[in-house]
Amino acid sequence: MMYFLVIRSRGRVPISDGFVARRIAGPGLAANHFFQIKPEQALAALESKMELDELEVWRKNLETKIEIPTEKYK
């Protein structure tokens, strides 16, 4: 009887932690966990980062070669 009159109508998941209830699950509470990815995904991300680094070095070297005549002219 008590369940149907009181608990069922008022027994909801709390919006925030309070004096009576504490949230233990729900959106936003698992922010401190990390996602697991497959090794292939990690390898692809690492390869793309390494390629970006290589392209940056190549761009800097090419810019210095292009600027050599300008430096000689100055």
N, CA and C atoms as a LAMMPS dump frame, in Angstrom:
ITEM: TIMESTEP
0
ITEM: NUMBER OF ATOMS
222
ITEM: BOX BOUNDS ff ff ff
-5.0000000000000000e+02 5.0000000000000000e+02
-5.0000000000000000e+02 5.0000000000000000e+02
-5.0000000000000000e+02 5.0000000000000000e+02
ITEM: ATOMS id mol type element x y z
1 1 1 N 0.82 -1.182 0
2 1 2 C 0 0 0
3 1 3 C 0.871 1.255 0
4 2 1 N 1.899 1.259 0.864
5 2 2 C 2.802 2.406 0.944
6 2 3 C 3.535 2.615 -0.378
7 3 1 N 3.898 1.513 -1.051
8 3 2 C 4.574 1.616 -2.334
9 3 3 C 3.7 2.336 -3.346
10 4 1 N 2.458 1.922 -3.489
11 4 2 C 1.574 2.505 -4.489
12 4 3 C 1.189 3.948 -4.163
13 5 1 N 1.087 4.311 -2.906
14 5 2 C 0.659 5.663 -2.549
15 5 3 C 1.805 6.675 -2.529
16 6 1 N 2.961 6.287 -2.044
17 6 2 C 4.036 7.266 -1.846
18 6 3 C 5.217 7.034 -2.775
19 7 1 N 5.761 5.846 -2.737
20 7 2 C 7.019 5.599 -3.437
21 7 3 C 6.847 5.627 -4.95
22 8 1 N 5.832 5.027 -5.456
23 8 2 C 5.641 4.932 -6.894
24 8 3 C 5.428 6.303 -7.523
25 9 1 N 4.698 7.175 -6.905
26 9 2 C 4.423 8.49 -7.486
27 9 3 C 5.598 9.451 -7.324
28 10 1 N 6.417 9.251 -6.291
29 10 2 C 7.509 10.188 -6.029
30 10 3 C 8.891 9.574 -6.239
31 11 1 N 8.981 8.33 -6.539
32 11 2 C 10.269 7.653 -6.697
33 11 3 C 10.837 7.839 -8.092
34 12 1 N 11.556 8.915 -8.294
35 12 2 C 12.188 9.212 -9.577
36 12 3 C 13.696 9.327 -9.388
37 13 1 N 14.392 9.332 -10.493
38 13 2 C 15.839 9.542 -10.454
39 13 3 C 16.076 11.003 -10.114
40 14 1 N 16.885 11.302 -9.11
41 14 2 C 17.102 12.699 -8.726
42 14 3 C 17.88 13.461 -9.787
43 15 1 N 17.595 14.746 -9.91
44 15 2 C 18.287 15.59 -10.879
45 15 3 C 19.72 15.845 -10.43
46 16 1 N 19.914 16.027 -9.154
47 16 2 C 21.258 16.244 -8.624
48 16 3 C 21.364 15.552 -7.262
49 17 1 N 22.573 15.521 -6.733
50 17 2 C 22.779 14.939 -5.411
51 17 3 C 22.09 15.802 -4.36
52 18 1 N 21.468 15.16 -3.431
53 18 2 C 20.786 15.894 -2.387
54 18 3 C 20.936 15.237 -1.035
55 19 1 N 20.16 15.699 -0.082
56 19 2 C 20.213 15.179 1.283
57 19 3 C 19.654 13.762 1.348
58 20 1 N 18.605 13.504 0.581
59 20 2 C 17.914 12.217 0.655
60 20 3 C 18.47 11.209 -0.332
61 21 1 N 18.815 11.665 -1.539
62 21 2 C 19.231 10.728 -2.588
63 21 3 C 20.514 11.211 -3.261
64 22 1 N 21.229 10.244 -3.827
65 22 2 C 22.467 10.535 -4.523
66 22 3 C 22.421 9.84 -5.879
67 23 1 N 22.818 10.56 -6.925
68 23 2 C 22.834 9.962 -8.258
69 23 3 C 24.021 9.028 -8.382
70 24 1 N 23.762 7.842 -8.881
71 24 2 C 24.853 6.891 -9.095
72 24 3 C 24.995 6.513 -10.559
73 25 1 N 24.014 6.876 -11.389
74 25 2 C 24.082 6.591 -12.811
75 25 3 C 23.279 7.639 -13.555
76 26 1 N 23.621 7.818 -14.803
77 26 2 C 22.884 8.765 -15.618
78 26 3 C 23.818 9.574 -16.502
79 27 1 N 23.263 10.432 -17.323
80 27 2 C 24.091 11.216 -18.241
81 27 3 C 25.015 12.164 -17.492
82 28 1 N 26.263 12.211 -17.949
83 28 2 C 27.23 13.119 -17.364
84 28 3 C 27.989 12.591 -16.17
85 29 1 N 27.643 11.444 -15.659
86 29 2 C 28.336 10.922 -14.486
87 29 3 C 29.538 10.059 -14.85
88 30 1 N 29.633 9.63 -16.086
89 30 2 C 30.736 8.776 -16.508
90 30 3 C 31.8 9.565 -17.266
91 31 1 N 31.981 10.836 -16.959
92 31 2 C 32.928 11.675 -17.679
93 31 3 C 34.375 11.333 -17.338
94 32 1 N 34.619 10.617 -16.265
95 32 2 C 35.994 10.292 -15.892
96 32 3 C 36.462 8.951 -16.454
97 33 1 N 35.677 8.315 -17.29
98 33 2 C 36.058 7.046 -17.905
99 33 3 C 36.624 7.291 -19.292
100 34 1 N 37.489 6.41 -19.729
101 34 2 C 38.085 6.51 -21.045
102 34 3 C 37.426 5.513 -21.984
103 35 1 N 37.43 5.847 -23.267
104 35 2 C 36.883 4.956 -24.267
105 35 3 C 37.962 3.991 -24.712
106 36 1 N 37.562 2.768 -24.983
107 36 2 C 38.482 1.778 -25.504
108 36 3 C 38.368 1.781 -27.013
109 37 1 N 39.513 1.817 -27.698
110 37 2 C 39.507 1.76 -29.152
111 37 3 C 40.298 0.541 -29.592
112 38 1 N 40.098 0.174 -30.836
113 38 2 C 40.806 -0.978 -31.391
114 38 3 C 42.239 -0.576 -31.718
115 39 1 N 43.167 -1.522 -31.699
116 39 2 C 44.563 -1.201 -32.04
117 39 3 C 44.707 -0.627 -33.451
118 40 1 N 43.863 -1.065 -34.367
119 40 2 C 43.932 -0.547 -35.736
120 40 3 C 43.603 0.945 -35.775
121 41 1 N 42.649 1.363 -34.954
122 41 2 C 42.283 2.777 -34.905
123 41 3 C 43.42 3.603 -34.31
124 42 1 N 44.047 3.096 -33.281
125 42 2 C 45.172 3.801 -32.673
126 42 3 C 46.333 3.903 -33.653
127 43 1 N 46.587 2.837 -34.394
128 43 2 C 47.668 2.844 -35.377
129 43 3 C 47.375 3.843 -36.489
130 44 1 N 46.141 3.892 -36.954
131 44 2 C 45.78 4.842 -38.011
132 44 3 C 45.943 6.284 -37.521
133 45 1 N 45.564 6.561 -36.289
134 45 2 C 45.719 7.906 -35.743
135 45 3 C 47.198 8.271 -35.611
136 46 1 N 48.014 7.34 -35.151
137 46 2 C 49.444 7.592 -35.019
138 46 3 C 50.089 7.834 -36.373
139 47 1 N 49.726 7.032 -37.369
140 47 2 C 50.287 7.21 -38.71
141 47 3 C 49.899 8.557 -39.296
142 48 1 N 48.662 8.972 -39.108
143 48 2 C 48.246 10.259 -39.657
144 48 3 C 48.971 11.411 -38.964
145 49 1 N 49.197 11.309 -37.654
146 49 2 C 49.945 12.347 -36.937
147 49 3 C 51.386 12.407 -37.416
148 50 1 N 52.002 11.242 -37.633
149 50 2 C 53.382 11.217 -38.128
150 50 3 C 53.477 11.806 -39.524
151 51 1 N 52.491 11.518 -40.382
152 51 2 C 52.486 12.087 -41.726
153 51 3 C 52.316 13.602 -41.685
154 52 1 N 51.477 14.094 -40.773
155 52 2 C 51.334 15.544 -40.63
156 52 3 C 52.643 16.192 -40.19
157 53 1 N 53.356 15.54 -39.283
158 53 2 C 54.653 16.06 -38.848
159 53 3 C 55.652 16.077 -40.003
160 54 1 N 55.681 15.021 -40.796
161 54 2 C 56.579 14.962 -41.952
162 54 3 C 56.246 16.054 -42.965
163 55 1 N 54.966 16.272 -43.209
164 55 2 C 54.569 17.323 -44.148
165 55 3 C 54.959 18.708 -43.638
166 56 1 N 54.876 18.919 -42.341
167 56 2 C 55.27 20.204 -41.76
168 56 3 C 56.763 20.449 -41.933
169 57 1 N 57.578 19.414 -41.717
170 57 2 C 59.027 19.531 -41.912
171 57 3 C 59.331 19.798 -43.373
172 58 1 N 58.677 19.101 -44.271
173 58 2 C 58.881 19.306 -45.711
174 58 3 C 58.519 20.732 -46.117
175 59 1 N 57.401 21.254 -45.57
176 59 2 C 56.969 22.608 -45.903
177 59 3 C 57.995 23.637 -45.428
178 60 1 N 58.506 23.446 -44.208
179 60 2 C 59.506 24.381 -43.687
180 60 3 C 60.778 24.35 -44.521
181 61 1 N 61.23 23.163 -44.913
182 61 2 C 62.433 23.05 -45.749
183 61 3 C 62.216 23.717 -47.103
184 62 1 N 61.061 23.511 -47.698
185 62 2 C 60.775 24.114 -48.993
186 62 3 C 60.686 25.636 -48.886
187 63 1 N 60.119 26.134 -47.812
188 63 2 C 60.047 27.582 -47.613
189 63 3 C 61.434 28.192 -47.48
190 64 1 N 62.333 27.501 -46.769
191 64 2 C 63.696 28.034 -46.647
192 64 3 C 64.412 28.025 -47.991
193 65 1 N 64.194 27.006 -48.815
194 65 2 C 64.798 26.973 -50.149
195 65 3 C 64.243 28.084 -51.035
196 66 1 N 62.959 28.359 -50.89
197 66 2 C 62.347 29.416 -51.696
198 66 3 C 62.845 30.79 -51.249
199 67 1 N 63.1 30.968 -49.981
200 67 2 C 63.518 32.257 -49.434
201 67 3 C 65.004 32.548 -49.638
202 68 1 N 65.808 31.571 -50.06
203 68 2 C 67.247 31.78 -50.231
204 68 3 C 67.545 32.908 -51.213
205 69 1 N 66.93 32.954 -52.401
206 69 2 C 67.229 34.081 -53.306
207 69 3 C 66.83 35.439 -52.716
208 70 1 N 65.758 35.476 -51.975
209 70 2 C 65.326 36.729 -51.359
210 70 3 C 66.342 37.18 -50.312
211 71 1 N 66.861 36.251 -49.539
212 71 2 C 67.879 36.59 -48.534
213 71 3 C 69.171 37.066 -49.201
214 72 1 N 69.538 36.413 -50.324
215 72 2 C 70.742 36.836 -51.039
216 72 3 C 70.571 38.228 -51.627
217 73 1 N 69.384 38.51 -52.088
218 73 2 C 69.099 39.832 -52.658
219 73 3 C 69.173 40.919 -51.588
220 74 1 N 68.693 40.62 -50.397
221 74 2 C 68.746 41.613 -49.311
222 74 3 C 70.173 41.896 -48.945
